[in-house]
Amino acid sequence: IDLELKKAKNWYAEDTVPSEPFFVPRPGVTEEDDGVVISIISEKNGGAYALVLDGSSFEEIARAKFPYTMPYGLHGCWVPKA
């Protein structure tokens, strides 16, 4: 969320439940959003993966699929209304 410009960037995928994301700054950072955002994504079909987004653009950089189901996290899961 950019509080000065009053704009927000979002990531969304159908039938997924993201955990609370966390920011990892790039070593030697000079801009506040220079780094990556990581979230664990649980899929409604039972799959799960770690999602890595660019910190400034929110474009997907990578995802790493887990070979097992991940339970929804206990803090900060974003479950859509039914």
Secondary structure by P-SEA (a helix, b strand, c coil): cccccccccccccccccccbbbbbbcccccccccbbbbbbbbbcccbbbbbbcccccccccbbbbbcccccccccccccccc
